[in-house]
Amino acid sequence: MSRVESATLPRRNNETGSGVQPHVTIRVTHRYGASPRHAFDAWLDPAVAGSWLFATASQPMAQVEIDGRVGGLFRFAERQTGETARYTGQYVEIVPDRRLVFTLSMEPQPNVITRVTVAIAPFAKGCTLKLTHENIPRAHASHVEGRWTGILHGLGVTLDSVSGMFHHVQE
């Protein structure tokens, strides 16, 4: 089950000084049969994240680098028809099994830095994931919204198939 909401936020366009440029905030909610721990770990485990995060069903990421700590950086790259698309960012907040906040920059607009918040909560025999993506230029909102919907579907497929792959540190 998935739900998508959007909201418009006016922002000042500092590059041109031309007043207000509308940006959007996208919210996507999805339920999974996996535990909050597995859903959370899928975001920070490079072997797992490369199969679904920013990937498509037929095209896993060609490069995945994740430094999964506050202040740590990530980089994903995909190659399609001779072109390379890159997704980069920095982790701002990490609360294990519950919340992940990171900046996100996507080519072809590497100077547009957006913010993604992933909130995970237990629900029945699984979890609910609420993703909020802020500061998206209006012209890209529909595409980004569709991508997140597909990406979170891919997370569900991945969680169903790899629940035993996660590498947990023994306490």
Phi, psi and omega in degrees: 000135183221145178224139182235134175228153176225152176216145179264135176237122176286138178226148176283135177272097184287337182288321184252346183066020187269029176091229189255132174244122183289138174237160181238154170246129180250137176235127179232130179243136181217143176254143181230154175277357181272160178291157175304324180298314180293320179297318179294311182301330180297338179280334188247351179271111185304321182295324180277312183301325181295341180271347183222325186285115184069001180269170171242170182303325183260355186222089174292167181294141178279332180218133178222122174230125181225122170252087191283063175216160178302128184091347179287156182253158171227155177213128175236141176223139176233147178244123178224129179044048176080354180256151176245126175254135182240143175234122182228157177183183181224139179282127183259322182213136177223117174239103187312134176069002185229316190208140178219126178234132180212155171278157181214129174236134183234137172288146017268012180240072183294344180274351176269112181254121180251175182230132181241132175241128177245116178247128184239132180226145176298145178207118180046244181257035181191226180207163172247133178245126176245118180253130176238126180240115186255156173070034178274126176303135184309322182297339182253359188300315182297316179296313181296319179299315177297320179297313181296322177299315178293319180298315181291330172296316178299325175300317179298316178298316180296314180300323178294332186257343188234022186303336179271357184275345187292141181257107181256141175280129179284133179264000000 
